[in-house]
Amino acid sequence: MMKDPEARIANVKRWGDDRLFSIESPEVAGLARPGQFLMIKISSQLDPLLRRPISIHARENGRLEIFFQVAGRGTEILARKEAGDTLDIIGPLGKGFTLDERLKGMRVLCVGGGRGIAPIYFLAKELRGIGALPVVLYGGKTAAEIPLRTKFEEAGLPVLCSTDDGSYGFMGFVTGLAAREIKSYLPAFLFACGPDAMMKAAARLAESSGIPSEFSLESLMGCGIGACWGCVKRIRREGQENWVKICEEGPVFPRSEIVWPEEGD
Amino acid sequence: MVDLSVDLGFLKLKNPVLTAGGTFGYGLEFAPYLDLEELGGFVVKGLYYGPRGGTPPPRLVETPSGLINAIGLQGIGVEAFVAKVLPKLRDLDTAVIVNICGETDEEYIRVAEFLNGHAGIAAFELNISCPNVRQGGACPALDPGTTFRLVKAVKQASRLPIITKLSPNVTSVAEIAAAAEEAGTDAVSLVNTFLAMAIDVETRRPKLANVFGGLSGPAIKPIALRMVYQVASRVKVPVIGVGGISSGADALEFLLAGARAVEVGTANFVDPDASLRVIREIGEFCERHGIQRIEELIGKLETS
């Protein structure tokens, strides 16, 4: 992990509220693993004060890529950046997905909902790199909200899409699509990133089908480096539940360790 | 070469910049981003005797130029600190100050007595001012009598110097500082966070699970500065200024107001090396103004 105060944005793609930035930061890119994230400074002034945690989407030709959605003041400001602007980034942070050599030759489901698709691309490419057979399941509300589907196709990664309204692919939630897939074959592993409700449903599915799984959690973060203890989630280890910093010990956790919040929380 | 060292009487610092408890983890988290030995010192996150779970999330809310937190002093406790962390801090050429906490007077004393015997700690910062551990933001530092009693008890138990960290959530912080001084504190640091809240108007719910939290960051700096000035005018023990410092100019304001040292807090979250920037900018200011020793500036506010 390191700080790069002058990471240049080489390219920007826009779809509605979604953005894909390609960023020149060779050293950070060199260290990055799927599931890790960056802390990106939003303002050179004092407001908005805090950096924002943004998942690493890809490493392409030595460049880092981030894919994010306007979700508040910070990402709204970030979304206005242009190619040629520089970003002050810290990264790569956190522990990513487990890339187990034993997945070689095995089918692996990689499930991404909405902006949660961001780390799934990097993950699927690296899984393919170790000889696993990733199948990407990509869900959004409408066809317009799954803009990365062609990118997966162009990379030769098998991708199946779902939309809530049926405007593209499977009609329904991406977890419904996952359930359909699992009926025809049993994947060796399931990885997921997305809204809590989606991940919780995916976790239930993985548990009932006996598929080992990992999930990338999201939280507000003060620092991203383990100092503020603000980003905690409930984690169960050896029968003990604790508030655990997801920036340092996550954001990826195995299903067996995650204590999902109750509905309405 | 500017001499940035300051003398707190009980402790000499190579420069007046410390990092604030609760914003710097146990120090080691920052080692990838800065040389810890360049700091005047750092304050280790508050320690109770045992491990502590903290408050449920959400624990943070960003506000204009500020941050409200309700962490609830989650931490590893003194035994894990001494076993796992202190050995890595012990030989650093910088002042390691440990922020100590307690649910009761007895726990503060136990924590001090446990840590007394371990080399590598320069001083204790007595945390009597965290707003997030008792109902409604209550803490010992809200009352001069309670402050006096607790400081006196810990001072008697401690073999190390005590810096008492004060709360701004009082009518007269100078009165509390005077009580801490009378009880024998070696220094005071101020301010801890301001009791605050934020509401989500869509859900009509508080944005923090704890309802209340403590406001820090640049937003509080002017109020913290005023309080430091008032306290420095009242007590003789050294005053350490804390509150929204993120630049050399911010730190210099506190030094001119009478602080002998400062703590950089929330800025560490934004830039892990913010404290080094503060040190560098203080040095540059002194060079620009032909100041040879930073001590020359302390308390030199001109009001007439």
Boltz contact constraints between the chains, C-beta under 6 A:
constraints:
  - contact:
      token1: [A, 1]
      token2: [B, 32]
      max_distance: 6.0
  - contact:
      token1: [A, 46]
      token2: [B, 65]
      max_distance: 6.0
  - contact:
      token1: [A, 46]
      token2: [B, 218]
      max_distance: 6.0
  - contact:
      token1: [A, 47]
      token2: [B, 64]
      max_distance: 6.0
  - contact:
      token1: [A, 47]
      token2: [B, 65]
      max_distance: 6.0
  - contact:
      token1: [A, 49]
      token2: [B, 65]
      max_distance: 6.0
  - contact:
      token1: [A, 49]
      token2: [B, 217]
      max_distance: 6.0
  - contact:
      token1: [A, 50]
      token2: [B, 62]
      max_distance: 6.0
  - contact:
      token1: [A, 220]
      token2: [B, 60]
      max_distance: 6.0
  - contact:
      token1: [A, 222]
      token2: [B, 60]
      max_distance: 6.0
  - contact:
      token1: [A, 222]
      token2: [B, 269]
      max_distance: 6.0
  - contact:
      token1: [A, 223]
      token2: [B, 269]
      max_distance: 6.0
  - contact:
      token1: [A, 225]
      token2: [B, 29]
      max_distance: 6.0
  - contact:
      token1: [A, 226]
      token2: [B, 25]
      max_distance: 6.0
  - contact:
      token1: [A, 226]
      token2: [B, 29]
      max_distance: 6.0
  - contact:
      token1: [A, 227]
      token2: [B, 25]
      max_distance: 6.0
  - contact:
      token1: [A, 227]
      token2: [B, 29]
      max_distance: 6.0
  - contact:
      token1: [A, 228]
      token2: [B, 269]
      max_distance: 6.0
  - contact:
      token1: [A, 229]
      token2: [B, 71]
      max_distance: 6.0
  - contact:
      token1: [A, 229]
      token2: [B, 74]
      max_distance: 6.0
  - contact:
      token1: [A, 230]
      token2: [B, 59]
      max_distance: 6.0
  - contact:
      token1: [A, 230]
      token2: [B, 60]
      max_distance: 6.0
  - contact:
      token1: [A, 232]
      token2: [B, 57]
      max_distance: 6.0
  - contact:
      token1: [A, 243]
      token2: [B, 54]
      max_distance: 6.0
